[in-house]
Amino acid sequence: MTLSSSFVDVGGPAQPLLTVRGLVKHFPLSHGAGVVRAVDGVDFEVLKGETLGVVGESGCGKSTTARLLMHLMNPTAGELIFDGRTVGSRALSRKEFLCQVQMVFQDSYASLNPRLTIEDSIAFGPQVHGVSRRESVARARDLLERVGLAPARFAERYPHELSGGQRQRVNIARALALKPRMVILDEAVSALDKSVEAQVLNLLADLKREFGLTYVFISHDLGVVNYISDRVMVMYLGQVAEIGPSQALFSAPAHPYTKALLSSVPSMDPRHRTQQAPLAGDPPNPINPPAGCRFHPRCPQAAAVCATQVPAVSPVQRLHHARCLVHEAGSGHPLAPVAQSAPALAT
């Protein structure tokens, strides 16, 4: 279901580079047995020059959303508006859009053609879009230098001759070869050693400043997301649960699911350790999601109305919204507790 209200907030000086409205992706099951609701009514904006972090459990729809943004699969419904122009319209063709938005994947080896040299892998995209071979190669060598790989040493090598961190630097250079305005990073550092991960994160920050980029950064690592993101979007079972500025969301989360995610982050500092128990069970089946609020079967704050009423988007503060009936009611209007007390938290 696509809610009429959304997480879109166009107020203030920051303007949206990408607006996503009612994005839906359903995968039909064989023999007409229903559909998997991988992404089920997603609305959000990516502001110019920001890094939007995207977090959530496995299966929540993060990577599917990223692939829909890149048109690697066709959406069931919804529209994308890039810098004021609808993607796929006469104003902005899909090919032109893909010059403006590029992606870095998690698997650094599978992302590269093993038969192409590093130089050719980076130069391939510009050549497809009409840039001359000479200029494409020059651009590839310049980008190798910028991501910390000396062209004299790495340009003629093949992917299997590089380490995982070096290959991911190549993938970043390849993503920048078409001079995009936005880069989607889908678990781009999760397969790297921590020391290499820190180097790549610093590289991404430097490239963002140098080229004026906008990032969509998808990760399971909440610490990394908090470090690199300006705003964070939390997804649950194909929908957006909460979205807001990183500092506000990590210090004062509004949605119970966000609180549960943050409580799962380990800390060596006793002052930051939580006594809250982890969530019990797995997310519900996306083929047949729960009625009402999708999180209510696991929510420690669930009320009776949560099982029947679909929560609207409730503003917490500027650019900070949550999809939660309990939060929407506020402390002055407490909701009735759930009738059946199946424990939502592990004991």
C-alpha positions as CSV (number, residue, x, y, z in Angstrom):
1,M,0.0,0.0,0.0
2,T,1.3,3.4,-0.9
3,L,0.4,6.0,1.7
4,S,-1.0,9.4,0.5
5,S,1.4,11.1,2.8
6,S,5.1,10.6,2.5
7,F,8.5,11.2,4.0
8,V,9.1,14.0,1.4
9,D,10.0,17.4,2.9
10,V,10.9,20.0,0.4
11,G,11.1,22.9,2.9
12,G,14.3,24.7,3.7
13,P,17.5,25.6,1.7
14,A,18.5,22.0,0.9
15,Q,16.8,21.0,-2.4
16,P,16.1,17.4,-3.5
17,L,18.3,15.9,-6.1
18,L,16.2,12.7,-6.3
19,T,12.6,12.3,-5.2
20,V,11.1,8.8,-5.0
21,R,7.3,8.5,-4.9
22,G,5.2,5.4,-4.3
23,L,8.0,3.0,-5.3
24,V,6.7,-0.6,-5.4
25,K,8.4,-3.9,-6.5
26,H,6.4,-7.1,-6.2
27,F,7.8,-10.4,-7.4
28,P,5.1,-12.8,-8.6
29,L,5.2,-16.3,-7.3
30,S,4.8,-19.3,-9.6
31,H,1.3,-20.6,-10.4
32,G,-0.3,-17.3,-9.3
33,A,0.3,-18.1,-5.6
34,G,0.7,-14.4,-4.7
35,V,3.6,-11.9,-4.7
36,V,6.6,-11.1,-2.6
37,R,6.2,-7.5,-1.5
38,A,9.9,-6.6,-1.6
39,V,9.4,-2.9,-1.8
40,D,5.8,-1.8,-0.9
41,G,5.2,1.9,-1.2
42,V,8.5,3.8,-0.5
43,D,8.6,7.6,-0.5
44,F,11.8,9.6,0.3
45,E,14.1,12.3,-1.0
46,V,17.9,12.5,-1.4
47,L,19.0,16.1,-0.9
48,K,21.7,17.7,-3.0
49,G,25.2,17.2,-1.6
50,E,24.1,14.9,1.3
51,T,24.9,11.3,2.2
52,L,21.7,9.4,2.9
53,G,22.4,6.2,4.8
54,V,19.9,3.3,4.4
55,V,19.7,0.6,7.2
56,G,17.5,-2.3,8.2
57,E,17.5,-6.1,8.6
58,S,18.3,-8.4,5.7
59,G,15.2,-8.7,3.5
60,C,13.9,-5.2,4.4
61,G,14.2,-4.0,0.8
62,K,17.4,-1.9,0.9
63,S,19.2,-3.5,-2.1
64,T,16.0,-3.9,-4.1
65,T,15.3,-0.2,-3.7
66,A,18.9,0.6,-4.9
67,R,18.4,-1.6,-8.0
68,L,15.1,0.1,-8.7
69,L,16.8,3.5,-8.5
70,M,19.4,2.3,-11.0
71,H,16.7,0.7,-13.3
72,L,18.4,-2.7,-13.0
73,M,14.8,-4.0,-12.6
74,N,11.5,-2.4,-13.5
75,P,9.3,-1.2,-10.7
76,T,5.7,-2.4,-10.3
77,A,4.7,1.1,-9.6
78,G,6.1,4.5,-8.6
79,E,8.1,7.3,-10.1
80,L,11.5,8.9,-9.8
81,I,12.1,12.6,-10.2
82,F,15.7,13.6,-10.7
83,D,16.5,17.3,-10.2
84,G,12.9,18.3,-11.1
85,R,12.5,16.0,-14.1
86,T,10.6,12.7,-14.2
87,V,12.9,9.8,-15.2
88,G,11.8,8.0,-18.3
89,S,9.9,11.1,-19.7
90,R,10.9,13.3,-22.6
91,A,12.5,15.7,-20.2
92,L,14.9,13.0,-18.9
93,S,15.5,9.7,-20.7
94,R,16.7,6.6,-18.8
95,K,20.1,6.8,-20.6
96,E,20.6,10.4,-19.5
97,F,19.6,9.5,-16.0
98,L,22.1,6.6,-15.8
99,C,24.9,9.1,-16.7
100,Q,23.9,11.1,-13.7
101,V,23.6,8.2,-11.2
102,Q,26.1,5.3,-10.8
103,M,26.4,2.4,-8.4
104,V,29.1,0.6,-6.4
105,F,28.2,-3.0,-5.5
106,Q,29.3,-5.1,-2.5
107,D,31.2,-7.8,-4.4
108,S,34.2,-6.0,-5.8
109,Y,35.3,-9.0,-7.9
110,A,32.0,-10.0,-9.5
111,S,31.4,-6.3,-10.4
112,L,34.4,-6.3,-12.8
113,N,34.8,-8.1,-16.1
114,P,37.7,-10.5,-15.5
115,R,38.7,-10.3,-19.2
116,L,39.2,-6.5,-19.1
117,T,42.2,-4.7,-17.7
118,I,41.5,-2.2,-14.9
119,E,42.0,0.7,-17.4
120,D,39.6,-0.8,-19.9
121,S,37.0,-1.4,-17.2
122,I,37.0,2.2,-16.1
123,A,37.1,3.5,-19.7
124,F,34.3,1.2,-21.0
125,G,31.4,3.3,-19.7
126,P,32.4,6.6,-21.2
127,Q,33.1,4.9,-24.6
128,V,29.6,3.4,-24.6
129,H,28.2,6.9,-24.0
130,G,30.2,8.4,-27.0
131,V,33.4,9.5,-25.4
132,S,36.5,8.8,-27.6
133,R,38.8,6.0,-26.7
134,R,41.7,8.4,-26.1
135,E,39.7,10.6,-23.8
136,S,38.2,7.7,-22.0
137,V,41.6,6.1,-21.2
138,A,42.9,9.5,-20.0
139,R,39.9,9.8,-17.8
140,A,40.4,6.3,-16.4
141,R,44.1,7.0,-15.6
142,D,43.2,10.3,-13.9
143,L,40.6,8.5,-11.8
144,L,43.0,5.7,-10.8
145,E,45.3,8.4,-9.5
146,R,42.5,10.0,-7.5
147,V,41.5,6.8,-5.8
148,G,45.0,6.0,-4.8
149,L,46.1,3.5,-7.4
150,A,49.1,4.6,-9.5
151,P,48.2,4.1,-13.2
152,A,51.7,2.9,-14.1
153,R,51.3,0.0,-11.7
154,F,47.6,-0.8,-12.0
155,A,46.2,0.3,-15.4
156,E,47.2,-2.9,-17.2
157,R,46.4,-5.4,-14.4
158,Y,43.4,-7.6,-14.3
159,P,40.9,-7.9,-11.4
160,H,42.3,-11.1,-10.0
161,E,45.7,-9.5,-9.5
162,L,44.3,-6.9,-7.1
163,S,43.2,-7.2,-3.4
164,G,39.6,-6.6,-2.4
165,G,40.3,-3.1,-1.3
166,Q,42.1,-2.2,-4.5
167,R,39.2,-3.7,-6.6
168,Q,36.7,-1.6,-4.7
169,R,38.8,1.5,-5.4
170,V,38.6,0.5,-9.1
171,N,34.8,0.2,-8.8
172,I,34.6,3.6,-7.3
173,A,36.7,5.0,-10.1
174,R,34.6,3.3,-12.7
175,A,31.4,4.8,-11.1
176,L,32.9,8.3,-11.4
177,A,34.0,7.8,-15.0
178,L,30.7,9.2,-16.4
179,K,30.9,12.2,-14.1
180,P,27.7,11.4,-12.2
181,R,26.0,13.6,-9.6
182,M,24.9,10.8,-7.4
183,V,26.5,7.5,-6.4
184,I,24.6,4.6,-4.8
185,L,26.9,2.5,-2.6
186,D,25.3,-0.9,-1.8
187,E,27.3,-2.5,1.1
188,A,30.4,-1.1,-0.6
189,V,32.7,-1.5,2.4
190,S,31.1,-4.4,4.2
191,A,33.4,-7.1,2.7
192,L,36.6,-5.2,3.6
193,D,39.0,-5.5,6.5
194,K,38.4,-2.7,9.1
195,S,41.6,-0.9,8.3
196,V,40.9,-1.0,4.6
197,E,37.3,0.0,5.2
198,A,38.4,3.1,7.1
199,Q,40.6,4.1,4.2
200,V,37.8,3.6,1.6
201,L,35.4,5.6,3.8
202,N,37.9,8.5,4.0
203,L,38.4,8.2,0.2
204,L,34.6,8.5,-0.4
205,A,34.4,11.6,1.9
206,D,37.3,13.2,-0.1
207,L,35.7,12.4,-3.5
208,K,32.4,13.7,-2.3
209,R,34.0,17.1,-1.5
210,E,36.1,17.2,-4.6
211,F,33.4,16.3,-7.1
212,G,30.3,17.7,-5.3
213,L,28.7,14.2,-5.1
214,T,25.5,13.0,-3.5
215,Y,25.6,9.5,-1.9
216,V,23.0,6.9,-1.1
217,F,25.0,4.6,1.4
218,I,23.4,1.2,2.2
219,S,24.9,-0.8,5.0
220,H,24.3,-3.1,7.9
221,D,27.0,-1.4,10.0
222,L,25.2,1.3,12.0
223,G,28.5,2.7,13.2
224,V,29.7,3.2,9.6
225,V,26.3,4.7,8.7
226,N,26.4,7.1,11.6
227,Y,30.0,8.2,10.7
228,I,29.4,8.9,7.0
229,S,25.7,9.9,6.7
230,D,24.0,13.3,7.0
231,R,20.6,11.6,7.2
232,V,19.5,8.0,7.8
233,M,16.6,6.1,6.4
234,V,15.4,3.0,8.3
235,M,13.5,0.3,6.3
236,Y,11.4,-2.5,7.6
237,L,9.6,-5.1,5.5
238,G,9.6,-3.1,2.3
239,Q,8.6,0.2,3.8
240,V,10.4,3.2,5.4
241,A,10.0,3.2,9.2
242,E,11.9,6.3,10.0
243,I,14.0,8.9,8.3
244,G,15.9,11.8,9.7
245,P,19.2,13.6,10.4
246,S,21.8,11.2,11.5
247,Q,22.6,13.0,14.8
248,A,18.9,13.2,15.7
249,L,18.0,9.7,14.7
250,F,20.9,8.1,16.6
251,S,20.4,10.2,19.7
252,A,16.6,10.2,19.9
253,P,15.0,7.6,17.6
254,A,11.2,7.8,17.4
255,H,10.3,4.4,15.9
256,P,10.5,1.3,18.2
257,Y,12.2,-0.6,15.4
258,T,14.9,2.1,15.1
259,K,15.4,1.9,18.9
260,A,15.8,-1.9,18.7
261,L,18.4,-1.6,15.9
262,L,20.4,0.9,17.8
263,S,20.3,-1.1,21.0
264,S,21.9,-4.0,19.1
265,V,25.1,-2.1,18.4
266,P,27.8,-3.4,20.7
267,S,29.8,-0.9,22.7
268,M,32.9,-1.3,24.9
269,D,31.9,1.8,26.9
270,P,29.7,0.7,29.9
271,R,27.9,4.1,29.8
272,H,26.6,3.3,26.3
273,R,25.5,-0.3,27.0
274,T,21.8,-0.9,26.9
275,Q,19.7,-3.3,29.0
276,Q,17.0,-3.6,26.3
277,A,16.7,-7.2,25.1
278,P,17.0,-7.9,21.3
279,L,14.0,-8.3,19.1
280,A,12.6,-11.8,19.1
281,G,12.0,-13.7,15.8
282,D,12.4,-12.8,12.2
283,P,10.6,-10.2,10.2
284,P,7.1,-11.4,9.0
285,N,6.6,-13.1,5.6
286,P,6.7,-10.4,2.8
287,I,4.2,-12.5,0.9
288,N,1.6,-11.9,3.6
289,P,2.7,-9.0,5.7
290,P,0.7,-8.2,8.9
291,A,-2.3,-5.9,8.8
292,G,-1.9,-2.5,10.3
293,C,1.6,-1.6,11.3
294,R,4.0,-4.2,9.9
295,F,6.2,-4.0,13.0
296,H,3.5,-4.6,15.6
297,P,4.0,-8.4,16.0
298,R,7.5,-7.7,17.3
299,C,7.0,-4.2,18.9
300,P,7.4,-3.8,22.7
301,Q,5.1,-0.7,22.5
302,A,2.4,-2.2,20.3
303,A,-1.2,-1.1,21.1
304,A,-4.5,-2.7,20.0
305,V,-4.9,-0.2,17.2
306,C,-1.5,-1.1,15.7
307,A,-2.9,-4.4,14.5
308,T,-5.6,-2.8,12.4
309,Q,-4.7,0.7,11.5
310,V,-2.0,1.5,8.9
311,P,0.3,4.2,10.5
312,A,0.6,7.5,8.8
313,V,3.8,9.4,8.5
314,S,4.3,11.5,11.6
315,P,6.7,14.4,11.7
316,V,9.2,14.4,14.6
317,Q,11.0,17.5,13.7
318,R,12.1,19.1,10.4
319,L,13.4,16.5,8.0
320,H,12.7,13.8,10.7
321,H,9.6,11.5,10.2
322,A,8.5,8.2,11.6
323,R,5.7,5.8,10.6
324,C,4.4,4.9,14.1
325,L,1.0,5.1,15.7
326,V,2.3,5.2,19.2
327,H,4.6,8.1,18.4
328,E,1.8,9.8,16.6
329,A,-0.5,9.6,19.6
330,G,2.0,11.3,21.8
331,S,2.3,11.1,25.6
332,G,-0.9,13.0,26.1
333,H,-3.0,10.5,24.3
334,P,-1.8,7.0,25.3
335,L,-3.0,4.1,23.2
336,A,-4.7,1.0,24.6
337,P,-2.3,-1.9,25.1
338,V,-2.5,-4.9,22.9
339,A,-5.2,-7.4,24.0
340,Q,-2.9,-10.5,23.6
341,S,0.5,-10.2,25.2
342,A,2.8,-12.2,23.0
343,P,6.2,-11.1,24.0
344,A,7.9,-8.9,21.4
345,L,11.3,-9.0,23.0
346,A,13.4,-12.0,24.0
347,T,13.5,-12.6,27.7
